[in-house]
Amino acid sequence: MDENNQYEEKLEKLRIEIEDIDDKIVDLLNQRANLVLKIGSIKKTHDLDTYQPIRERKVIQRIKNKSTIYKSANMESIWNEIIGAGKVIQDSIAKVGYLGPVGTFTHQAALEIFPKSGTEFSPLNNPLEIFENVEKDNIDFGVLAIENTLQGTVRDTLDLLIEHELVIYNEIELKIIQNLITLEGAELTDIENIFSHPQAFAQTRSWIKANLPKSVLIDVSSTAEAVRRVKKLNDKSYAAIGTKFSSEIYDLNILKAKIEDSSNFTRFIVVSKQANPLKSENMKTSVVFVTKHVPGALYWVLKIFSDADINLSKIESRPSRKGRWEYIFLMDFEGDVDDERVKEALDRMKSNVIWHKILGCYPIK
């Protein structure tokens, strides 16, 4: 028997072993599913909440601790999908809205946060529509951008958090990679017009100036909409700046990848009617407040948190829409609102401000 045949024989034996293990995994998943159905039946009979994030987190943490070969992040992804599939058979699908259309960075963030199994994703037209749909219980969660390392805070999202009663439930940070997306076979010399969102143009200004200085820049509502238009027009003179994800959805070509001018990250938040019940060693609290109109008012607020040894990860001001020359301060700090030290600091802050609102307390990944 020659050497190649020996290798093939060994590989075939190993493949047969893998198939046998796969069959056993499926059998065990079916056994697990039967138990999930029984649990779901008990919950329905006694009108218990089917969504149990604390229990899910304990299950996933236990599995991650048992992993010896796979990375813990991979095990978490696998079990998130298994748990999500269990929700489907329990008729307990989470409904998540994101800023559409399909293929936006916000869509990508939603897919990173929520398991594909057990989640119904809905593209919505604008941030206000997301908030209103959560408030009306049409969806359980909404995903929006809140901050970008180049453009700063997303004002529309912050205004909605201030004006509505939803809270920040979770957050995720994504590296924003912009790509020049074209029809198959198009070259740089063919490009005369570029579709994209104004922020994407701002993030790629230097590259465009150096490589396509004569191109006409056409603003659209999102990078995904830009890619959709290029697909629809079917004209090599048009290109879009957008995500790799959207190029795959519309089956288009990435002519030039990573054309952003500098490292660029966007922070996305999940909003909900309910506070996040999950607790971790690393918690973040977001709060907004208006200081009294006296000298040193902001200093005294900040000193409260400094004296309590609470680390501020962000503070910025923005004009209030209610009073002339009145400013709202947005502050993120490391700490849990249920911690006594944080409670005391927030209580002391109340006597030093005109108004304040806690936007959310949630785990930091």
Secondary structure as UniProt FT lines:
FT   HELIX           3..45
FT   TURN            46..47
FT   HELIX           53..66
FT   HELIX           72..89
FT   TURN            90..91
FT   STRAND          94..99
FT   TURN            102..103
FT   HELIX           105..113
FT   TURN            117..118
FT   STRAND          119..124
FT   HELIX           127..135
FT   TURN            136..137
FT   STRAND          141..148
FT   TURN            149..151
FT   STRAND          152..153
FT   HELIX           155..163
FT   STRAND          167..175
FT   STRAND          179..182
FT   TURN            184..185
FT   HELIX           188..190
FT   STRAND          193..196
FT   HELIX           198..203
FT   HELIX           205..211
FT   TURN            213..214
FT   STRAND          216..219
FT   HELIX           223..233
FT   TURN            236..237
FT   STRAND          238..242
FT   HELIX           244..249
FT   TURN            250..251
FT   STRAND          253..256
FT   STRAND          265..272
FT   STRAND          283..291
FT   TURN            295..296
FT   HELIX           297..307
FT   TURN            308..309
FT   STRAND          312..319
FT   TURN            324..325
FT   STRAND          327..334
FT   TURN            337..338
FT   HELIX           340..350
FT   TURN            351..352
FT   STRAND          353..363
//
